[in-house]
Structure formats: structure tokens, C-alpha cells
Amino acid sequence: MAKVTIFARMITEVAKVVGNWQTGKERKKLVSCKEAAQRYIFANEGDGQYKNISDDRRVKLLIHFRKRFFAND
């Protein structure tokens, strides 16, 4: 019976840690980094909202998204 109680407490603690991570600063950084990477790819390939932009604008956006991606490192 005691082993079950210890195991249940361990599961509860792990759930707390996962819950805190999901709402924490690290998760926000991860989401921001992912978004910057996706936008970088779309701008580089000229896809989606970046379909009809000039080459000069594309270069500026690529620099911007690259900085955003590595700012969250």
C-alpha cells in the first residue's frame, strides 16, 4: 500500500512540473522561436502572406526573423 502512495505522489509532482512548464516563460520562448522559424521559412520560400513581396523586403524580413529566432536562444 505504501508503494502505491509513493507512486501516486510522484505522479502528482510530475503533473505539477509539467503544468508549470506549460504556462511558464520557457514555453513562451519556445512558441515564439517556433513562430519566428515558420515565418522565416515562409518568407524565404515566398509562400503565404509573403508571396508577393519585393526582394528587398524579403531580405529585411529574413534578417528580422533570424534575429527573433536567435533572441530566444
C-alpha positions in Angstrom: 0.0 0.0 0.0 2.8 2.4 0.8 4.4 1.9 -2.6 1.2 2.9 -4.3 1.0 6.1 -2.2 4.6 7.0 -3.1 4.0 6.3 -6.7 0.8 8.4 -6.7 2.7 11.3 -5.1 5.4 11.1 -7.7 2.8 11.3 -10.5 1.2 14.3 -8.8 4.6 16.1 -8.6 5.4 15.3 -12.2 2.0 16.7 -13.2 2.7 19.9 -11.3 6.1 20.3 -13.0 4.6 19.8 -16.5 1.7 22.2 -15.7 4.1 24.9 -14.6 6.3 24.4 -17.7 3.4 24.7 -20.0 2.4 28.1 -18.6 5.9 29.3 -17.9 8.4 31.6 -19.5 10.3 28.8 -21.2 7.2 27.6 -23.1 6.5 31.2 -24.3 10.1 31.4 -25.6 9.6 28.0 -27.4 6.4 29.2 -29.1 8.0 32.5 -30.1 11.0 30.7 -31.5 8.9 28.3 -33.5 6.8 31.1 -34.9 9.9 33.0 -36.0 11.3 29.9 -37.7 8.0 29.3 -39.5 7.8 32.9 -40.7 11.5 32.7 -41.8 10.7 29.7 -43.9 7.6 31.2 -45.5 9.4 34.4 -46.3 12.4 32.6 -47.7 10.2 30.4 -49.9 7.8 33.2 -50.9 4.8 31.4 -49.5 1.5 32.5 -47.9 1.4 36.2 -46.9 5.0 36.6 -48.2 4.1 35.6 -51.8 4.2 39.0 -53.5 6.9 40.9 -51.6 9.9 42.5 -53.2 13.4 41.0 -52.8 14.5 43.9 -50.7 11.6 43.4 -48.3 12.2 39.7 -48.3 15.9 40.2 -47.2 14.8 42.6 -44.4 12.2 40.1 -43.2 14.7 37.2 -43.2 17.1 39.2 -41.1 14.3 40.2 -38.7 13.0 36.6 -38.3 16.6 35.3 -37.9 17.2 37.8 -35.0 13.9 36.8 -33.4 14.7 33.1 -33.6 18.2 33.5 -32.0 17.0 36.0 -29.4 15.1 33.2 -27.8 18.2 31.0 -27.6 
